[in-house]
């Protein structure tokens, strides 16, 4: 995918790359891998590869460049799943069935609720707050200032000149730091949640982030003139929501929890910030301020985010014990494509063209089948 600016990527299928092991001469064991990109006739390059965990050989890979940095990514079967023979929805339902054998009190001790917000990206029901470090927040603000500065410099330079291209490369470089910090924060937060031995169930709000970050619609008066619609304020709110990494934290926690035989579920978010965690009384007056919560019925006082996390925790326990399916069934669809006469060798309804494999393809297929999976690279090797 080629664009004028931004992230540019290319998708490579299995006939255009190959993982080749590096064998140590003395012990004869695999000490690493080289990823060969291209074909034997048209080689592109060789990339050293370190496998941090065993995985299957991927069927395709992505090569991308963004902000002057190159990225290689692929998806492969996870061979470290703790539930053999159970994957995806089946694994979720099996873990849920095991947790349903616990009583409500026992399940309350094994459950952790999390409330996501703007001021505090994540606060759990046990009182822990997960946020960026102060030094990271300071560096992000500095990177944003440099980003705006280089945008102004690039706009003042001659259009299409090499100096303007250099300036735009600088413009693309500074947002990359914030993106990497948010990504690291999501990984560290999800890891800290999952490795906690006291919890087996994690509950979050089912927030429609894509709908929450939509731009406001334009408004016109009777004469056709545009009216103020709070676009600037909404844009700032959208940036804050996306910068909090709400979706990444839940997504990373879900797959890491499944590896350890734990469960992540989501519950409806309606009125979770106005409901009392003690008596379940719900009213807008329970929130006298953004950070305080005071129940108008029982007088319960607490931090607003901590109270919401406790409410989310209780909703998750009720949803699990109710026996409600935690996964939704997906309808299987088939795509039929009408092909022209020049491709009459393909039967109608077939979406892929069968071709005789070449000698190179057969050689690579045999090599990858012999190797089986990509083994974990020993840490002692360089």
Buried (B, 14 or more C-beta within 10 A) or exposed (E): EEEEEEEEBEEBEBEBBBBBBBEEEEEEEBBBBEBBBBBEEEEEEEBEBEBEEBBBBBEEBBBBEBBEEEEBEBEBEBEEBEBEEBEEBEBBBBBBEEBEEBEEEEBBEBBBBBBBBEEBBBBBBBEBEBBBEEEBEEBBEEBBEBBEEBBEBBEEBEEEEEEBEBBBEBBBBBBBBBEEBBEEBBBEBBEEBBEBEEBBBBBBBEBEBEEEBEEEEEEEEEEEEEEEBEEEEBEEBBEBBBBBBBBBBBBBBBEBBBBEBBBBBBBEBEEBBBBBBBEEBBEEEBBEEEEEBBBEEEEBEBBBBBBBBBBBBBBBBEBBBEEEEBEEEEEEEEEEEEBEEEEEEBEEEEEEEEEEEEEEBEEBBEBBEEBEBBBBBEEEEE
